Amino acid sequence: MKRTEECESCPLSAAAPRARVLAIVGPPNSGKSTLFNRLTGLSQKVANYPGVTVEQRIGKVRLGGDRDIALIDLPGVYSLVPCTEDERVAHDVLTGRMPGVPRPDAVIIVLDANVLSRHLMAAAPVLALGLPALVVLNMADELRSRGGQVDTAALSEHLGAPVALVSAVRGEGLEAVYDFLEGRLHAEAPKLDRALLGDFPRCRRWAQHLGERAWQPPEPSLWSRRLDGVFLHPVAGPLIFLGVVVAVFQAMFAGARPLMEGLQALIHSSGRWVSAVLPPGPLESLVSDGLWGGVGSVLVFLPQILLLFLFLGILEDSGYLARAALIADRTMARVGLQGKSFIPLISAYACAVPAVLATRTIENRRDRIATILVAPLMTCPARLPVYTLIIAAFLPERPLLGPLLGTRAAALLGLYALGLLAAIATARLLKSSILKSERTPFVLELPPYRRPTLRSLGLRLLDRGKIFLRRAGTVILGVTVLLWVLANLPIQDGRRPPIEHSYAGALGRAVEPLIRPLGFDWKIGVGLISSLAAREVIISTLGAIYGLEEEASSAGLQQAVRRDLTPAAALALLVFFAFAMQCISTIAVVRRETGGWKWPAIQFAYLGLLAYGGAFLAYRLASLLL
Amino acid sequence: MLQLVFNKTTARASAPEPSGPARPAHPSALSELPEGAQGVIERLDLAEEVAHRLMALGFLPGVRVRAVRSAPGGDPRVYRVDGAEIALRCETAAQVKLRPPAANDAGA
């Protein structure tokens, strides 16, 4: 009873009251999640543990009827001493202290059979908890091919728990795991000296001793060493790294374009079909302008996001991402971030939403939050329509560097640089102020190179796609409907009002005194409010206000903007868009990933102030000079 | 127990310079270990949380560690401990002090 009160949205509370709950735990890179995916397939739910950035993954193992089992995939941890958030979550779930999550009835400990004695150290504190446990030695195929051996019977006897040798990637040896899940495997609470808990030297001696008795370590992986010789080579390494970054960038922009255009055409034509079917009137306008227009403008980013995650998935599963982090660390350290922040920040040039999701590879919470906070400053393509409109309206095209660089391209590059500089300054500020105290160092484990599997890539894409679509389907839908209502009410003489007499117009006039110092009038005010849904929406809003075509490249809109904005105000508008966090999707995903409203609120306020201050300064300076 | 292993109070105060009189031939910290060479950890002069994290990864007193390679810029460096490769920044590795070579040790 109490459980449902504490956390109604937790997937577990919805589970049948008698369903057994098991947890999977293990150190990072043990293939824990691969096993979890194997056992649960598509029936997974991803949420966040209350108040923390740690992902809660719960799946159902279908054994038929009421024998189904709820399986919790705990974060990868080496110890249960609650120092990091991951360790605290693992500790709290296993000891039954996590609100909304029942104490597991049993636990599956996943270890990499190739580094057994090292991973046994991580198993000891879990075994010491006294829950019925199965010790799964994963990556049996690799152990075999590298000439290692393990005596599972001896190990089982010493641990007081059943031991299964499996390959989760290949699905080998899973019968024993199912036997355990169904309760057919004899598993009483393992006996282990509780004194091992938290005593690392003793724990290691125990693990080494056990390893020597029951395990023949495999030959070191020559493959990994040779590949590292190339990927971490002083000259070739950075070049390959640069190539990978360019490839990811290129794929997101050039590769995703046909898909995005196709999707856009589809949304457009289906929207037209819908508006043809519906009787003309407010409902038709709400559906075709509000729903199709608003949600559609966000939905077109789906191919780009999926493509990015495909790339990131391949990089991460193959082991290259860790090498990339190693290479980038020195540069990132200069701005107070770390190597693992690099790839998420690069992704933010495509869209801040997947960038925020990509920060999950950063275990250090402070570094992760700092990366999330600066990500929206990277120039995403949603800003381009605004940039294009203003630059085209105010800056005549002239060659600067011969035919190579014109004034307009230079202005655009300048805006990219502005965002980057603000990001660097912000990262430094954060790491020397509110995110300073963390003493966790940069520690990066380099896993052996492995071939990514389609299965894990597919599940990852599905997971990320679902998160994005859910946001588009809820938050963004809500905001676009709200904006539509504001723009179309109050009804005058049975028709929608001209925009200046609508609620949106009134709102624009209400904020006018606030944005007057930046050189903006109420029309830009309406545009700024509507651009909260997504930045590029300001173009269609301005189009509606001026009663013109909504294309950013249209001469009519450019003229109208030129009439209403001074050059100084136009510059201020560009600066405002470079900094402000006008993106509901990002706000929503930051809330989700940081486990509360605190960080998105801080971020929105900070970027808002930065935008306002920057725009004000730009307006004043430009007014003096121009 | 833990207090025996690392020294909390010296964590912030101690300077990264090699302590004591000159012992030029022998690297006194992990960060000074030449590439390909091995050393045995004596103690971790790091704050409790940091030391915890490293110890959970196998950086424990008496354990033999090999400096495997460096990132292209020279920092961070990759160390091999208990069969795993772990990268640490030099600022962290400088606080992982090594034993004089003759001493008895464990691990691989």
Interface residues (C-beta under 8 A of the other chain):
Chain A: Y78 S79 V81 C83 T84 N114 V115 S117 R118 M121 A122 G198 D199 F200 P201 R202 R204 Q208 P217 P220 D228 L232 H233 P234 V235 G237 P238 L326 I327 D329 R330 A333 G339 R439 T440 P441 F442 V443 L444 E445 L446
Chain B: M1 L2 V5 L46 A47 E49 V50 H52 R53 L54 M55 A56 L57 G58 L60 P61 G62 V63 R69 S70 A71 P72 G73 D75 P76 V78 D82 G83 A84 E85 I86 A87 L88 R89 E91 T92 A106 G107
